[in-house]
């Protein structure tokens, strides 16, 4: 039995995750890329975590979108087992082209002990978005699978058009409203972070809204003021770690010096505290 299983039931963890979504008091939900980074983030005080598809793919030397469903779910299980806080999974477009396959992915995610997962409306096979009716059908299938059990499994439905430069604000709102009607629990439009656009979204829907903290995003306090319920960082922390690694490598190669130990010692302190 894992520490996660022994300290709190899956049902309790899932309910706690759902309860943490409070508009105006954003849940800060960072995205670890392995069990070690998950432990560090939990030790810092974060109350929930989410996997990152790009970060996980990076750990096996691949680009985002290049891992299989089985690999993503095994990875999610490892993160769940490493921590005691709720974990949601970034499952891309649920690794399926049809609604029945989407539902199966969500059932497997729930069986892995996750508190929730997300579904995208981006079709990596075509490089476009699923048509809105089809995207809503996929969310409905995911929601039915997510809510079939006795305890809440939090489904986050993503409208990814803004992130890929494929749609304007009106279509994003139309998709989010369709996903709300289809049974999602949380809505997410990565790439949308300007306060005027967020206000429009928050006026158009009633579900909690997640915002992706990109470089130009408003501060957490500003997001709280307009009613955002959750803030995540996507691959940001993984890329920050890779940036530090690249900088350390360049310093050793180009300068022959060891200033990287300044941040490395802080990392040593963090890992000792997290892994004890």
Buried (B, 14 or more C-beta within 10 A) or exposed (E): EEEBBEEBEBEEBBBBBBEBBEBEEBBBBBBBBBBEBBBBBBBEEBEBBBBBBBBBBBBEEEEBEBBEBEBBBEBBBBBBBBBBBBBBBBBBBBBBBEBEBBBBBBBBBBEBBBBBBBBBBBBEEEEBBBEBEBBBBBBBBBBBBBBEBEBBBBBBBBBBBBBBEBBEBEBBBBBBBBBBEBBBBBBBBBBBBEBEBBEBBBEBBEBBBBBBBBEEBBEBEEBBEBBBBBBBBBBBBBBEBBEBEEEBEEBEEEEEEEEBEEEEEEBEEBBEEBEE
